[in-house]
Structure formats: structure tokens, C-alpha cells
Amino acid sequence: MTEEKSSKCTRLLVAAMDFGTTYSGYAFSFRNSPNDIHANPSWVAGSEKLISLKCPTAVLLKPNKEFHSFGFEAENKYADLSEDNVHHGWYLFRRFKMALYETKKLQLDTPVEDISGKKLPAIDIFSHSIRFLKNHLWKTIQTRTTGILETDIEYVITVPAIWDERAKQFMRRAANKANIPNNQVTLALEPEAASIWCQVVTDDELSSLSEPLAKYMVVDLGGGTADITVHQKMDNGNLKELYTASGGAWGGNEVDKANISKLSDIVGSDAMENFKRKNMSDYFDLLREFETKKRTITTDTDGKIRFKIPITLREFSESDGIKLQDRIAKLPSKTNITCTGDKIKIEKVAAKALFDYPLNMLMAHLREIFADPKVQDVETVLLVGGFGECELVKEAFEKHFANKRLLIPPDAGIAVLKGAVRFGHLQDIVSNRIARFTIGRETITRFEEQDDPAKKQMFDGVEKCVNKFFKMVEIGEEIPRYKFYEEKTEASFAEQTDGMISLFSSTERIVRYTTEPKCQELGRLTFEFPNSTEISDKKVTIHYCFGDTEIHIRVKLLKTNEEHEKWIDCFSS
């Protein structure tokens, strides 16, 4: 590793949770040795004896909705219950993280579906997950050292950079519900975390990333999303964002969906549904086998990819009297598929087609980014994430961007996790970010001739314009981490006890009114005025910081000089 920077964390240790769509894990390091990162003990899958530094993001609840287990244990327990036909009423939630990206008007009571279609509030499922990882982490720490209190831990939770403020605040609320207080939790953006870790990895190829003024793109490919950012290493060792974080739902799960769909075409959709419902253990083993297979498939079309077909799946497929070989013979793609014994063999060219949707979407998006003048001279792409370890992903990059240098760090699947730990020690290491939205607050101004007549209202005999957008940040603007937007305000009348500010975001540069179609409320900020009957005592200064992973706000009471940290309430309306 390069020279280790001293930790700036005030707590004894930093613990990161990489809460993924498909897999989750944790790691930690102590303040006196921040880069000596300890990953969680290996998780064991069970029947397949798969060893992993992460476990499935799966939550099992009892029929009374109490937490039972997480990860491999949750999947295996539900499979056992299912095979004994006593799983009815139990809840197994898998791959539910994407709900925070896909739900347009996310609320605390937004539901997520379990494996059988039953729904519960997402906030409960997320908080169960965080609480499990937190408790498992705490037990691990206690085996490594003594004298540590839970208040000595700075928790870092990873989130996609393409999430909006509402989704980030949802994650913070879930952490609060898992008994992690606000002052002990920080959110780390996933591609940033990977970039931060690769600055200190001992690797000859990666060493170029730590050279002053080096520019590179980070592509984080997980199960759910592709998350992309572009960084430049500054002379002082910090990182500067050059291009707005972007991406989409083009993760490895799209390949899994295509694979299950193709397998359903082969064995029959009814057979697949019966198999999933009655032989859950074999179904999970099938998914885990494909998770391994998909990382090694290449563009070489010679040979075939072999998948072991559980005997129970074959029995369900042949229950109508039609042999599996005969069923395959009737398929339009029969020349690509053969069946021998307990194995189905698929030509590599057909297996490669399972990757077409996410890879085509990703490559088109990257071409769009590289066409931007700010990114045209970026020659290096850093590929991380579990899906980033797939050979076909690597080959797609090399085909479409032959003029770019592709780097894949060792253990690319846990680069985000390790980087999140380092970020917890050095939270100012990303010194500049690019605004993803135009942000402002709602205000009322004196009505002008150019204002919308529908916005005109009378206040104390004066014509005012309501729903006006007061801009603070413009989309695409470079924001230094420590740049504050400051404004002073005061009570409207002496008896007023509290104030409220509504913040809005838009994907447009020019915004006049908060009611415009592309403008949405981020949330509300409430604060208390000093307890006084004098209106002159009720003056406050509000400091907004838009350059961090979340919007940070501090309210200073000018009468007493007291300062209070405030959080936007994204769920008040």
C-alpha cells in the first residue's frame, strides 16, 4: 500500500456495512491503523459449502413478523420449512434494496414483497438487516479486542451514488430504527468508496491512480445497479469529482432474471414455479451455481456451459408425460440446448445472450459519458463490484472501448466495502463533487409583472407570488465539500415558536416555481426559535452544505450562539 494517511475519525474504530442488492457484508478498522481492515468472518452457504466474505441480502421473519435470521441461514431455513410444507405464514425477503431506487415517491411505509408476494413495510425489512449486521459485527469486534463500547464506533453504510436524497434519508432512518444514532452514522457513495480504496491497494497497475492529477472513471457493477463516477487525484491527495454520478438498473440481477426465464422456457413455467415453491433448497443451490458460472463465461463460442438440473426439477418438468429431451426439441433454440443425464448444456453463444440487456445499456451509457468534453481525456476505467468480476463484462469493455485502459483491482467484489471503511476515517478525502440536481427552497416574493398570475395571492393587502423557487445549487455545478450556503431568517411575528423551510430539487437548470413537473420536494427542515416575546430575539442563521454525501444543515440561534444539526425530513408530506 501507499503511505497510510492518519485517521481523522474521533471514534476508536470505523465499521462499514456494504448493504447490497444481492449480497451484504461488513468490515472495520481501528483509528490507529485505518488501512488494516478486518472483513467479517467467512459465511458458509450450507449444502454447497460455499465460503464468502459476503452473505445474501435475505431476511427471514416468523409468522408473527419477528426477526428469525439473515443471509445464508435465512435462505436455508426457509428452504427447510418449504420442503416440510410448514413455511406458510413465514416471510422471506430477498433482493429488496432496488425498491429504494425504483419507487418514485418513497415513503417510510412503502411496502416490499417477500418471495411469495406477501408485503410488509420496507423500513422494517431494512432495519432488520442493518440490526443483524450491526450485532454480528459487535460480536466479531469483541473477539478481537476488549474495552470497546458501542459508542466508540463510527458506522458507515454504503449507498449507490445515483440514489436521491429521499432514498438516502430512508437508509438513515432504517439505521436509526436499528438503534444507530444519527451522530454515529455516515453514508458512503459506493463508487467513491471503491475509488478511495484503490488509492492504497498494492498493485503495480493501480499505482497510476494515485499519481497527482490522474483522472479515471469508476464503474461499480453490483447485483442491482451500475453506478458510475469520474475522479481526479489532486496534488494534496484528495479526490475531485469531474462528472455527475450516473448509472441505472443494469446489474447482475438482470442476467439472473434472463437465466431463470430461459430455464423456465426449457422445463416449462409450471414446473419452475412448482420447483421454486416445493424444493426451495435446490432452487437456491441452482442460483448459487449460476452466480459462479456467470463470472467465467467468455465470448469464446466453442464448447458449452453445463448446468446441473436438480432431479426434482426434471420430475416436475416431465410430470405431464413429456420427456425433457422432447421438450427441448420443440424449442425454437433447440440447436443451442442439449440434455445429457442430469445436466443441461447451453451453447456459449446462447449463454452470452443472457448478458445482452445490462451490457448493451451500460455500454451505451458509457459512450454518452465519454462524449462529454469533461471526460474525453479520461483514459482509465476502474471496474469494481461483484458483477464487475464477470469475464463477459470485461470483454465488453475491451471491445467497445479499446482505446481505454481497464483496471480491475484484486477482490473487486469487496473494494466498496473496504473503501467505505477508509472513507469513515477520511470523510473529507473527496473535496469536490458535482451536483446531480438543481436545489432550492420554496419562498414567497413580491408579485412581479412576469410572474404567473395563477401564483398571485394577497398578504396584508400586498400582492405576493407563492411557490417561487429560490435556487441554491445548480445541476452540474462543482461544489467544494466545505462550501456553505448561508442565509439569515427570523420569525414573522413575536409569538412564533418554530420555523419551517421546504427544499426542492429539479433536473432542470432554470426553475421558477416549485410546482413545475420536474421539480419535487426533497423534504422539510424545521427548527425552534428562542423562547422569547421579542421578535428581535428570533433571528437565526442557516448553514447548508451541499458538497457531502448528504445535505447537512446547521441552524445557529443568533441570540444565544447555539448551533443545532438538523436533518431534512423527506417523509413529512
C-alpha positions in Angstrom: 0.0 0.0 0.0 1.0 3.6 -0.4 1.7 5.7 2.7 -1.2 5.5 5.1 -3.0 8.7 6.0 -3.8 9.2 9.6 -7.4 8.7 10.6 -9.4 11.9 11.2 -12.2 10.0 12.9 -12.8 11.0 16.5 -14.0 7.5 17.4 -11.9 4.4 18.2 -12.9 2.4 15.1 -14.8 2.6 11.9 -17.2 -0.1 10.8 -18.7 -0.2 7.3 -21.7 -2.1 6.1 -22.0 -2.8 2.4 -25.7 -3.3 2.1 -26.0 -4.8 -1.4 -28.9 -5.8 -3.6 -27.7 -9.4 -3.7 -25.0 -9.7 -1.1 -24.1 -7.8 2.1 -21.1 -7.7 4.4 -19.2 -5.7 6.9 -15.6 -4.7 7.7 -13.8 -2.5 10.2 -10.5 -1.0 11.2 -9.2 0.9 14.2 -8.2 4.6 14.3 -4.5 3.8 15.0 -4.3 1.6 11.9 -7.0 2.7 9.5 -5.9 0.6 6.4 -5.6 -2.6 8.4 -9.1 -3.7 7.5 -10.7 -6.7 9.0 -13.5 -8.3 6.9 -16.2 -10.3 8.6 -15.6 -14.0 9.1 -16.4 -16.2 6.2 -20.1 -17.0 5.7 -20.9 -20.6 4.9 -23.7 -21.3 2.4 -24.7 -24.6 3.8 -25.4 -27.5 1.4 -22.9 -26.3 -1.2 -20.3 -25.3 1.4 -19.8 -22.0 -0.5 -17.5 -19.7 1.5 -17.9 -16.0 1.0 -16.9 -12.7 2.6 -20.5 -11.6 2.0 -23.8 -13.3 2.5 -27.1 -13.0 0.7 -29.2 -9.9 1.5 -32.1 -12.1 2.7 -34.3 -11.6 5.7 -36.5 -14.3 7.3 -39.3 -13.3 9.6 -41.5 -15.6 11.7 -45.3 -15.7 11.1 -45.7 -13.1 13.9 -43.3 -10.9 11.9 -40.4 -11.2 14.4 -36.9 -11.5 13.1 -35.6 -15.0 12.7 -32.4 -14.9 10.6 -30.4 -13.2 7.8 -28.2 -14.3 4.9 -27.5 -18.0 4.1 -29.2 -19.1 7.3 -32.4 -17.3 6.3 -32.5 -18.9 2.8 -31.6 -22.4 4.1 -34.1 -22.2 7.0 -36.9 -21.1 4.6 -36.0 -23.9 2.2 -36.3 -26.5 5.0 -39.7 -25.1 6.0 -40.8 -25.1 2.4 -39.8 -28.7 1.9 -41.7 -29.7 5.0 -44.7 -27.6 3.8 -44.7 -25.6 7.0 -43.4 -22.3 5.5 -46.9 -20.8 5.1 -47.1 -17.5 7.1 -43.2 -17.1 7.2 -41.7 -14.2 5.3 -38.5 -14.4 3.2 -37.4 -11.1 1.7 -34.6 -11.2 -1.0 -33.1 -8.6 -3.3 -35.3 -5.8 -1.9 -32.8 -2.9 -2.0 -33.9 -1.9 -5.5 -37.2 -0.7 -4.1 -35.4 2.4 -2.9 -34.3 3.2 -6.4 -37.4 2.2 -8.3 -40.1 3.7 -6.1 -40.9 7.2 -7.3 -42.5 8.6 -4.1 -40.7 6.6 -1.5 -42.3 6.7 1.9 -41.5 5.0 5.3 -44.5 2.7 4.8 -43.6 1.8 1.2 -44.1 -2.0 1.0 -41.7 -4.6 -0.3 -42.8 -8.1 -1.4 -41.4 -11.3 0.1 -40.7 -14.4 -2.1 -44.3 -15.4 -2.0 -45.8 -12.0 -2.7 -46.7 -11.0 0.9 -46.0 -7.4 1.7 -44.5 -5.6 4.7 -43.2 -2.0 5.2 -39.7 -1.6 3.6 -38.4 0.3 6.7 -38.9 -2.8 8.8 -37.0 -5.1 6.5 -34.1 -2.7 6.0 -33.8 -2.0 9.7 -33.8 -5.8 10.5 -30.9 -6.2 8.0 -28.9 -3.4 9.5 -29.5 -4.5 13.0 -28.3 -8.1 12.2 -25.1 -6.8 10.5 -24.5 -4.4 13.4 -25.0 -7.2 16.1 -22.8 -9.7 14.1 -20.2 -7.0 13.8 -20.3 -6.2 17.5 -19.7 -9.9 18.4 -16.8 -10.1 16.0 -15.2 -6.9 17.4 -15.5 -8.4 20.9 -13.5 -11.4 19.9 -10.7 -9.1 18.6 -10.3 -6.7 21.4 -11.6 -5.6 24.8 -12.7 -2.3 26.3 -14.6 -1.1 23.2 -18.0 0.5 23.8 -20.7 0.7 21.1 -20.4 4.5 21.3 -16.8 4.1 20.2 -17.9 3.0 16.7 -18.4 5.2 13.6 -20.8 3.3 11.3 -20.5 3.8 7.6 -23.4 2.5 5.4 -22.9 2.3 1.6 -25.5 3.6 -0.8 -25.5 3.9 -4.7 -24.3 7.4 -5.8 -27.4 7.5 -8.1 -29.8 7.4 -5.2 -31.7 10.6 -4.5 -31.9 12.4 -1.1 -35.2 10.6 -0.2 -33.6 7.1 -0.6 -30.5 8.2 1.4 -32.7 9.6 4.2 -34.7 6.3 4.2 -31.5 4.4 4.8 -30.5 6.8 7.7 -34.0 6.2 9.2 -33.5 2.5 8.9 -30.2 2.8 10.7 -31.9 4.8 13.4 -34.5 2.2 13.8 -31.7 -0.4 14.2 -30.5 1.6 17.2 -27.7 3.5 15.4 -28.0 7.2 16.4 -27.6 10.0 13.8 -24.3 11.2 15.2 -22.7 7.7 14.7 -23.8 7.0 11.1 -22.3 8.3 7.8 -23.4 7.3 4.3 -20.7 6.5 1.7 -21.3 6.6 -2.0 -20.4 3.2 -3.4 -18.3 4.1 -6.5 -16.5 6.7 -4.4 -15.7 4.1 -1.7 -14.2 1.9 -4.4 -12.1 4.7 -5.7 -10.8 5.6 -2.2 -9.7 2.0 -1.6 -7.9 1.6 -4.9 -5.8 4.6 -4.0 -4.0 2.4 -1.4 -4.1 -1.0 -2.9 -0.7 -2.6 -3.5 -0.8 -3.3 -7.2 1.6 -2.1 -10.0 -1.2 -1.3 -12.4 -3.4 0.5 -9.9 -0.4 2.7 -8.8 -1.1 5.1 -11.6 -4.4 6.1 -9.9 -2.6 7.6 -7.0 -0.4 9.9 -9.2 -1.1 13.6 -8.9 -3.8 14.8 -11.3 -4.6 11.3 -12.5 -8.1 11.0 -14.0 -10.1 7.8 -14.1 -13.7 6.6 -14.3 -15.1 4.2 -11.6 -17.7 1.7 -12.7 -19.3 -0.1 -9.8 -21.4 -3.1 -11.1 -23.4 -4.8 -8.4 -26.4 -7.0 -8.4 -28.9 -4.2 -8.8 -27.2 -1.1 -10.3 -24.4 0.2 -12.4 -23.0 3.2 -10.5 -20.5 5.4 -12.3 -18.4 8.4 -11.3 -15.3 10.1 -12.6 -12.5 11.2 -10.3 -9.2 13.2 -10.4 -6.5 12.8 -7.9 -5.4 16.2 -6.6 -1.9 17.4 -5.5 -3.0 17.3 -1.8 -4.1 13.7 -2.1 -7.8 14.3 -2.1 -10.2 13.3 -4.9 -12.2 15.6 -7.1 -15.4 14.5 -8.9 -15.3 15.5 -12.6 -18.7 14.3 -13.8 -22.1 13.9 -12.2 -22.6 10.4 -10.8 -24.9 8.4 -13.0 -26.0 4.9 -13.9 -29.0 2.6 -14.0 -30.6 -0.7 -13.1 -28.1 -2.7 -15.1 -26.6 -5.0 -12.5 -26.0 -8.8 -12.5 -29.6 -9.5 -11.4 -30.7 -8.8 -14.9 -28.6 -11.7 -16.1 -30.1 -13.9 -13.3 -33.6 -13.0 -14.4 -32.8 -13.8 -18.0 -31.3 -17.2 -17.0 -34.4 -18.2 -14.9 -36.6 -17.1 -17.8 -34.6 -19.3 -20.2 -34.6 -22.2 -17.8 -38.4 -21.8 -17.4 -38.8 -22.0 -21.2 -36.8 -25.2 -21.2 -38.6 -27.1 -18.3 -41.9 -25.3 -18.5 -43.1 -22.3 -16.4 -45.4 -24.5 -14.3 -42.6 -26.9 -13.5 -40.3 -24.0 -12.5 -43.0 -22.5 -10.2 -43.6 -25.9 -8.5 -39.8 -26.4 -8.1 -39.4 -22.9 -6.5 -42.3 -23.5 -4.2 -41.6 -27.1 -3.1 -37.9 -27.5 -3.4 -36.5 -24.2 -2.3 -33.2 -25.6 -1.2 -32.4 -26.9 -4.6 -33.6 -23.7 -6.2 -31.2 -21.6 -4.1 -28.4 -24.0 -4.9 -29.2 -23.5 -8.6 -29.0 -19.8 -8.2 -25.6 -20.0 -6.4 -24.2 -22.3 -9.1 -25.2 -19.8 -11.8 -23.6 -17.0 -9.7 -20.3 -18.8 -10.0 -20.8 -19.8 -13.7 -21.7 -16.3 -14.9 -18.4 -14.9 -13.8 -16.4 -17.3 -16.0 -18.5 -17.3 -19.3 -16.4 -15.8 -22.1 -17.1 -14.7 -25.7 -15.4 -17.9 -26.9 -18.3 -19.8 -28.6 -16.6 -23.1 -28.6 -17.9 -25.6 -26.1 -21.0 -25.4 -23.9 -22.0 -24.2 -20.5 -23.2 -27.0 -18.3 -25.9 -26.6 -15.6 -26.8 -29.4 -13.2 -30.6 -29.9 -13.2 -31.9 -31.0 -9.8 -33.8 -34.3 -10.2 -36.9 -32.7 -8.6 -37.0 -30.0 -11.3 -36.7 -32.6 -14.0 -39.5 -34.6 -12.4 -41.8 -31.6 -12.3 -40.9 -30.9 -16.0 -41.8 -34.5 -17.0 -44.9 -34.8 -14.8 -47.1 -34.3 -17.9 -45.5 -37.3 -19.7 -43.3 -35.2 -22.0 -39.6 -36.1 -21.6 -37.2 -33.2 -21.1 -35.3 -34.0 -24.3 -38.6 -33.9 -26.3 -39.5 -30.6 -24.7 -36.1 -29.1 -25.7 -36.6 -30.5 -29.2 -39.7 -28.3 -29.6 -37.9 -25.1 -28.6 -37.0 -22.5 -31.3 -33.5 -22.5 -29.9 -33.2 -26.3 -29.7 -29.8 -26.3 -31.6 -28.3 -24.3 -28.7 -29.5 -26.6 -25.9 -28.9 -30.3 -25.2 -29.8 -32.5 -22.2 -27.5 -35.3 -21.0 -28.1 -37.1 -17.8 -28.7 -34.6 -15.0 -27.1 -31.7 -17.0 -28.4 -29.2 -19.5 -25.8 -27.9 -21.9 -26.2 -24.5 -23.5 -24.0 -23.2 -26.3 -21.9 -20.3 -25.1 -23.3 -18.1 -27.8 -26.8 -18.6 -26.2 -25.5 -18.2 -22.7 -23.8 -15.0 -23.7 -27.1 -13.6 -24.9 -28.3 -13.6 -21.3 -26.0 -10.7 -20.7 -27.2 -8.6 -23.6 -29.6 -6.2 -21.9 -27.5 -5.0 -19.0 -24.3 -4.8 -21.1 -25.9 -3.0 -24.0 -27.4 -0.4 -21.7 -24.2 0.1 -19.8 -22.0 0.4 -23.0 -24.5 2.9 -24.5 -24.4 5.0 -21.3 -20.6 4.9 -21.1 -20.3 6.1 -24.7 -22.6 9.1 -23.8 -20.3 9.9 -20.8 -17.1 9.7 -22.8 -18.6 12.0 -25.4 -18.7 14.8 -22.8 -15.8 17.2 -23.2 -15.0 17.0 -19.4 -14.4 13.2 -19.8 -12.9 12.8 -23.2 -9.4 12.8 -21.9 -10.1 10.2 -19.2 -8.2 7.1 -20.4 -8.5 4.7 -17.4 -11.6 2.8 -16.3 -11.7 1.2 -12.8 -14.1 -1.8 -12.7 -15.4 -3.0 -9.4 -18.3 -4.8 -7.8 -19.4 -8.4 -7.9 -20.8 -8.2 -11.5 -17.6 -6.4 -12.4 -15.7 -9.7 -11.9 -17.6 -11.3 -14.8 -15.4 -12.1 -17.8 -18.1 -11.0 -20.3 -18.2 -7.6 -18.7 -14.5 -7.2 -19.1 -14.6 -8.4 -22.7 -17.5 -5.9 -23.5 -15.4 -3.1 -22.2 -12.4 -4.1 -24.2 -14.5 -4.4 -27.3 -16.3 -1.1 -27.1 -13.5 0.9 -25.5 -10.3 -0.5 -27.0 -8.6 2.9 -26.5 -9.3 2.9 -22.8 -7.2 1.2 -20.1 -9.3 -1.2 -18.0 -8.2 -1.9 -14.4 -9.8 -4.5 -12.1 -8.5 -4.5 -8.5 -7.8 -7.6 -6.5 -11.1 -8.7 -4.8 -13.1 -6.3 -6.9 -16.3 -7.5 -5.2 -15.2 -6.1 -1.8 -13.5 -2.9 -2.9 -16.6 -0.9 -2.0 -16.7 -2.4 1.5 -13.0 -1.7 2.2 -13.2 1.7 0.7 -16.2 2.6 2.9 -14.1 1.8 6.0 -11.3 4.1 4.7 -13.9 6.8 4.0 -15.0 6.7 7.6 -11.5 7.6 8.7 -11.1 10.3 6.0 -14.5 11.8 5.3 -13.0 14.9 3.6 -11.0 12.9 1.1 -13.5 13.7 -1.7 -13.0 17.5 -1.8 -15.3 18.4 -4.7 -18.5 16.8 -6.0 -20.8 17.7 -9.0 -24.4 18.5 -8.2 -26.8 15.9 -9.5 -29.8 18.2 -9.2 -30.7 21.9 -9.0 -31.7 22.5 -5.4 -33.5 25.4 -3.8 -36.2 26.3 -1.3 -39.7 27.5 -1.7 -40.3 31.1 -1.0 -42.9 33.9 -1.3 -41.9 37.1 -3.1 -43.5 40.4 -4.2 -45.6 39.7 -7.3 -43.9 41.0 -10.5 -45.3 41.6 -13.9 -43.5 38.5 -15.4 -44.9 36.2 -12.6 -47.6 33.6 -13.3 -51.0 35.2 -12.5 -52.1 31.9 -11.0 -49.5 32.3 -8.3 -50.8 35.7 -7.1 -52.1 35.9 -3.6 -52.8 38.8 -1.3 -50.9 39.1 2.1 -51.8 42.0 4.3 -53.0 43.9 1.2 -49.8 43.2 -0.7 -49.7 41.2 -3.9 -47.3 38.2 -3.5 -46.2 35.4 -5.7 -46.3 32.0 -4.0 -44.4 28.7 -4.8 -41.3 30.6 -6.0 -38.1 28.6 -6.3 -35.1 30.2 -4.7 -32.0 28.5 -6.2 -29.1 27.5 -4.0 -27.3 24.9 -6.2 -27.5 24.3 -10.0 -27.3 20.9 -11.6 -23.7 20.2 -12.9 -22.2 22.8 -10.5 -18.9 21.9 -8.9 -19.4 22.1 -5.1 -16.4 22.0 -2.7 -17.1 19.9 0.3 -16.8 22.8 2.8 -18.7 25.3 0.7 -21.7 26.5 2.7 -24.7 28.4 1.5 -25.7 30.7 4.3 -28.9 32.7 4.9 -30.4 34.6 7.8 -34.1 34.5 8.7 -36.3 35.5 11.5 -39.8 34.9 12.9 -42.7 36.6 11.2 -44.3 37.5 14.5 -43.2 37.6 18.1 -45.3 34.6 19.2 -43.9 32.3 16.5 -42.3 29.3 18.2 -40.8 27.4 15.2 -39.9 27.8 11.6 -40.0 25.6 8.5 -38.2 25.6 5.2 -39.2 23.4 2.3 -36.4 22.2 0.0 -37.0 21.2 -3.6 -34.9 19.6 -6.4 -35.1 19.6 -10.1 -33.4 18.1 -13.1 -33.7 21.4 -14.9 -31.1 24.3 -14.7 -33.7 27.0 -14.8 -36.5 26.6 -12.3 -39.1 29.3 -11.5 -41.7 27.5 -9.4 -41.7 24.6 -7.1 -44.9 23.3 -8.8 -43.1 22.6 -12.1 -43.3 19.0 -13.4 -39.6 18.2 -13.0 -39.5 19.8 -9.5 -40.1 17.6 -6.4 -40.0 18.3 -2.7 -36.8 17.0 -1.1 -38.2 17.4 2.4 -38.7 19.9 5.1 -36.4 21.5 7.7 -38.0 22.5 11.0 -36.3 24.4 13.8 -37.3 26.2 17.0 -37.0 29.9 17.7 -35.7 31.1 21.1 -38.3 31.2 23.8 -38.9 35.0 23.9 -41.6 37.5 23.4 -39.3 39.8 21.5 -39.2 39.3 17.7 -35.7 40.7 17.6 -34.5 37.6 19.6 -35.8 35.3 17.0 -33.1 35.6 14.4 -31.3 32.6 13.1 -28.6 31.8 10.5 -29.0 28.6 8.5 -25.9 26.9 7.0 -26.5 24.5 4.1 -23.7 22.1 3.0 -24.4 20.5 -0.4 -21.0 19.1 -1.1 -21.1 15.9 1.1 -22.8 12.6 0.5 -25.9 14.0 2.2 -27.2 17.5 2.6 -26.0 18.8 6.0 -27.7 21.7 7.7 -26.9 23.6 10.9 -29.1 26.2 12.5 -27.5 28.9 14.6 -29.6 31.0 17.1 -28.1 34.4 17.0 -29.3 35.4 20.4 -27.5 32.6 22.2 -25.0 31.5 19.5 -26.3 27.9 20.0 -25.9 25.6 16.9 -28.0 22.6 16.2 -27.5 20.0 13.5 -30.7 19.4 11.5 -31.8 16.8 9.0 -34.2 17.2 6.2 -37.5 15.4 6.8 -38.1 13.7 3.5 -41.2 11.9 4.7 -43.3 14.7 6.3 -45.5 15.0 3.3 
